[in-house]
Amino acid sequence: MTNYDSIDFSALDALAEGEVVTHSRVRDIRLPSGKVLALITLDNGRDHNRPNTLGPATLAEFDATLDGLQARAAAGEIQAVGITGKQYILAAGADLSDISRLGSRDNARLIAQRGHQIFGRLTELGVPTFAFVNGLALGGGLEIALNSTYRTVDASAAAIALPEVFLGIIPGWGGAYLLPNLIGIENALEVVISNPLKQNRMLKPQQAYDYGIFDAIFPAANYLEDSLAWADGVLGGSVKVVRRNEPGRIERLTKWPIAIKMARGMLESRIGTVPKSPYAALELLEKAKGGTKAEGFAREDEALAELVTGDQFAASMYAFDLVQKRAKRPVGAPDKALAKPVTKVGIIGAGLMASQFALLFLRRLQVPVLITDLDQARVDKGLAYINDEIGKLEAKGRLDGDSANRLRALVHGTTDKSEYADCDFVIEAVFEEVGVKQQVFGEIEQIIADDAILATNTSSLSVAEIGAKLAHPERLVGFHFFNPVAVMPLIEIVKTGQTSDAALSTAFVVARGLGKNAVLTADAPGFVVNRLLAKVMGEAARAIYEGTPLLTVEKAFQPLGLPMTPFQLIDLVGWKVAAHVQDTMAGAFPERFYASENFHRLAELPEVVEKDRSGRVTGWTKAASAVLKGAVGSSPAREAEILRRVQDGLADEIRIMLDEGVVPEVEDIDLCLILGAGWPFIDGGASPYLDREGASERVFGDTFHHPVIKGIEA
């Protein structure tokens, strides 16, 4: 067992420089029974936009506060200790922003040990401790509560989570041991592993209470008063805390190992074996079945030390910074004061993509939305889809009846294009062909106001060419969504040489209003995401036509850690779409992009690849095998050769895109890949991975980042 009190933590002082300290402010509360509860309020002195975080100076102050309270408890001055946070926030977890300054694995281990030393004291003060989770509680914030004797939660708290696996690490201040022993292994697997891998899903307070994380839940209006009264009842014995998953009630012999085995199979099928943190967390949860708390904490110390110093965590922190900071301040976006107010939106088309647009605009902007199509039957089908989706949201409780009816009243469908006259923002969702888009915009421009904005959702066509026949091409902007529209957080906003600042500003403001992150790109073939995905898919296709077996190609891409293999991705986006994108890219850059006529032949088939129940590609369909028969060569490539081609091809293309000014900086390319293609945080997008793998050096004799983004040397 580790004696935390004997450890010298002075090496952590290097991280305290510049820390926004979350102070531990104490006041005594006399409870109705006359007992005294010393209430610690965590507060960094900033508003809710800067959550409380737990850095070395914060922990040192918290430790000193506990010293004083322990002495007071021994003297009989207080009968309980409570912990809560500033308005809306308990704590957003550890402050790991300057972790690179630690310098070694031994020093990194100190982070886990310091948290264990201090939070472990919450059961050793001589009086019960109560965590009053009044708002956001992530990572270390939730672990404060888990280390406390009792826990309540505000029903309006923004989010409850242990998101560490999402960032390439594990819950290292008790969460991986305490949580499964509090709520059982199945629920713990959901919170610690599954939710972080589902785009960092958080728990709502009611869910967290239902799981057994909290002993009581109270409405926001009188949350603290109700929690204090409840605590008084616990202290006096009138409130009995019953936990359905008390250690003696948790079934460990059979259920625990079965749950672990199933979770391991799920991970291997969904994410492969490249990401380290999910498997490290799984091992900690497995071992939490037995042993002491001290042994569990020691295992967390070692796991966190290894992960915090690794390449995947360094890349994850880079990616996290892009998503949290750069995405919120888009480079190149004009002053938002130039944006035209959008009071009505027009959508040209009523197919699936157009209907998804309409639903998103309705829900987020809550302005009138018009959809049109060639005939009323198509319009009616689009309206039916929208109304059905609103109904599903209502059935799930995500919309109340009044809100659902209001949204239904805001959408209107017709074949009468004259109704575009009072639309401020019109976006097309028609067939991906320049002539078609030119025609519909030409018709609409005759109807809309002079200052109305036109937007195209093209995925790879030239926006300038689409607008070439407009009387006012300066009003046209590219506004490229990713599928599924409601889920994917990126919009590529494309600027032509004529796009006005007003149109561009409006596009950025609308994107923000839709809850999306926008990145400005030049009007170049494929923009960012599709250009680089075309490189990946093209290299996969090239290997197939050389004669490489399908599963060999799929396996070759595993070290990239992508959310889907190449042919899973092609099957998702559609073979016709993939063929079109490949043609566009090969047409623009024939020396660098691969396309084959067989793509189009395969695209005509109802099914191209066979997949198992988990969605993994297992082989070609009989029809696809027939198409490929005689079309492939006899020089199969090895896995390592395919991977190297992809790495070098991506490094080359990204360097060219930067030289061409497609985006301002390489960070914007990584941001696009993370938000628009689900590129893993553990790679940091693409450029940090390509630097570490030597592809950048091989291709252009330098690296994208200086210094290279990599882990701490042990």
PyMOL commands that set and color helices and strands:
alter all, ss='L'
color gray80, all
select helices_A, chain A and resi 4-6+10-16+56-74+99-102+105-123+140-147+164-167+175-183+185-197+205-211+223-236+247-249+255-271+277-287+293-308+311-324+326-328+336-338+352-365+376-395+401-410+417-422+434-445+463-466+473-475+501-513+529-546+550-556+558-560+566-573+575-588+597-603+622-628+639-660+666-677+681-683+687-692+695-700
alter helices_A, ss='H'
color red, helices_A
select strands_A, chain A and resi 23-30+36-43+80-85+89-91+129-133+136-138+150-154+160-161+216-218+345-348+369-372+411-414+425-428+453-456+476-480+490-495+517-522+609-611+617-620
alter strands_A, ss='S'
color yellow, strands_A
deselect
rebuild
show_as cartoon
